[in-house]
Amino acid sequence: MITMLLTIAFLVAGIPRSNDRQHDGRIMPVYIVLSAVGFGLSIAYWLGYFPKMADSIVSTLRIFHQFYEDGE
């Protein structure tokens, strides 16, 4: 639910305002990417992939931390 709200918030934030002369009325690509990431995270949450993703992220960080400690 929270990730879906963030997705909508990023899309709304990316819409240029009427007084913004820097853009020609299109949504900025950065916000499109952020909203796509948020949408992907919300689907991953609904499918139950967050525990698996969290475990893989933590194990990857542990590996990098071990390489950092061994390199000193």
C-alpha positions in Angstrom: 0.0 0.0 0.0 2.8 2.4 1.0 4.8 1.6 -2.2 1.8 2.2 -4.4 1.2 5.6 -2.7 4.9 6.4 -3.3 4.5 5.4 -7.0 1.5 7.8 -7.4 3.4 10.6 -5.5 6.4 10.3 -7.8 4.2 10.5 -10.9 2.4 13.5 -9.5 5.7 15.2 -8.5 7.1 14.6 -12.0 4.3 16.5 -13.7 5.6 20.0 -14.6 3.7 22.9 -13.2 2.1 25.5 -15.5 4.7 28.1 -14.5 7.6 25.8 -15.0 9.2 27.0 -18.3 12.1 24.6 -18.2 10.0 21.6 -19.4 7.6 21.3 -22.3 4.7 19.7 -20.5 6.1 16.2 -20.3 6.8 14.1 -17.2 10.5 14.2 -16.4 12.2 10.8 -17.0 13.7 10.6 -13.5 10.2 10.5 -12.0 9.0 7.9 -14.5 11.9 5.7 -13.5 11.2 6.3 -9.8 7.5 5.5 -10.2 8.4 2.4 -12.2 10.7 1.2 -9.3 8.0 1.9 -6.8 5.4 0.0 -8.9 7.9 -2.9 -9.2 8.4 -2.9 -5.4 4.7 -2.9 -4.8 4.2 -5.9 -7.1 7.2 -7.7 -5.4 5.6 -7.0 -2.0 2.2 -8.4 -3.1 3.9 -11.5 -4.5 5.9 -12.1 -1.3 9.3 -11.5 -2.7 10.4 -9.0 0.0 11.8 -11.6 2.5 13.8 -13.2 -0.3 15.0 -9.8 -1.6 16.0 -8.7 1.9 18.0 -11.9 2.5 19.9 -11.5 -0.8 20.6 -7.8 -0.1 21.9 -8.6 3.4 24.1 -11.5 2.2 25.5 -9.3 -0.6 26.3 -6.5 1.9 28.0 -9.1 4.2 30.1 -10.2 1.3 31.2 -6.7 0.5 31.9 -6.0 4.2 34.0 -9.1 4.4 36.0 -8.0 1.3 36.4 -4.6 2.9 37.7 -6.0 6.1 40.1 -8.4 4.3 41.5 -5.6 2.2 42.7 -3.5 5.1 
